[in-house]
Amino acid sequence: MKTYLLYIVGLLVLMTVLGVSVQAHLVWPSIAVAIALLWLCVSLYGRVERLLYAYHEAEKMNEKLRTRQTDTERQLQYLRQLTENVDTALFVCSIDGRIDWMNHAASVIVSGTSLPSNILQAIAEHAEVVDGCALSAVLLRMDGQRRLIVALKDVSTLMQRKEMEAWQQLIRVLTHEIMNSLTPIISISETLTGANEAFAVINRRCHSLLDFVESYRQLTRVKAPELTNFPVSQLLEHISGLYPQIHTQGDGLLTADCSQLEQVLINLVKNAYESGATKVEVSVSDGEIRIRDNGGGMSPDVLEHAFIPFFTTKPAGTGIGLSLCRQIILKHGGSIRVESEEDRGTTFIIKL
């Protein structure tokens, strides 16, 4: 800027000298001053032209930078939306577990400002699973400080689905082989029942075994749900019609297979009363269904095996009721869990 000011001052001085020389009729000084003035104008023009060129180049560079910044902000916004809406819990924290940032899924798991001790211990031990969640932790240096990026993915539902598929495959093989053996035995025993009472006993027991096997085949025949939107009141009215003594509450809409969901609730309410409950409540809110009772509850050992096929504490039970309920809910893309204490009742929580 100082250089251009000097050029301008020099230009003004030369113009003044030229004017004085012309008025004084000094020819050679006037020519010399005119030449100097011309050189100064050309030099100043060149500098101005280079300055304008540099200015235009700077404008182009600024436009590129603004475009790049806009793209970066758009990508950052996309990544922010992505991290906030994924069902994987993400944390950025210090080495000692102090949380600097977490997404919505993480805030559901952790309510404080630090990672729970069991997660920190699992990270220190390089564990891959903690409390039914797949664990991944990466150590990075950010702003000159070491930071942990921790990801927790709930794999319990996936594990339940794989477990159910394994049980289904086992049941298919067992029922196929048993049915292949029972069918000819029943056929032969029916033709010989008049000859010997023993064959009549064989026939009756085979039919009983056939009915028994048929009940287990239900686990492999659950249809894919036909999803529709229906009012919660409709579902609660159907259940209340079968069990008038239950307490119900809830409104709004549900997206599910209404008949399959009814089957699940009927099974759970029936189990509640069979456990000695005198009060059963069914409530629906924001896609979550709770069936709460004041029955005898479950021991920790029973609670651990509640959804395993064939496991039952009832003398005449088949052990497929809760397994069937879980399979139906899993086919809806939802989850079902149970909370229970002995002599304090049981609560089933279904999330759709």
Buried (B, 14 or more C-beta within 10 A) or exposed (E): EEEEEEBEEBBEBBBEBBEEBBEEEBEEBBEBBBEBBEEBBEEBEEEEEEEEEEEEEEEEEEEEEEEEEEEEEEEEEEEEEEBEEBEBBBBBBBEEBEBEEBBEBBEEBBEEEBBBEEBBEBBEEEEEBBEBBBBBBEEEEEEEEEBBBBBBBBEBBEEBBEBBEEBBEBBBEEBEEBBEEBEEBBEEBBEEBEEEEEBBEBBEBBBEBBEEBEEBBBBBEBEEBEBEEBBBBEBBEBBBEEBEEBEBEBEEEBEBBBEBBBBBBBBBBBBBBEBEBEBBBBBBEEBEBBBBBBBBBBEEEBBEBBBBBBBBEEEEEBBBBBBBBBBBBBBBEBBBBBBBBEEEBBBBBBBB
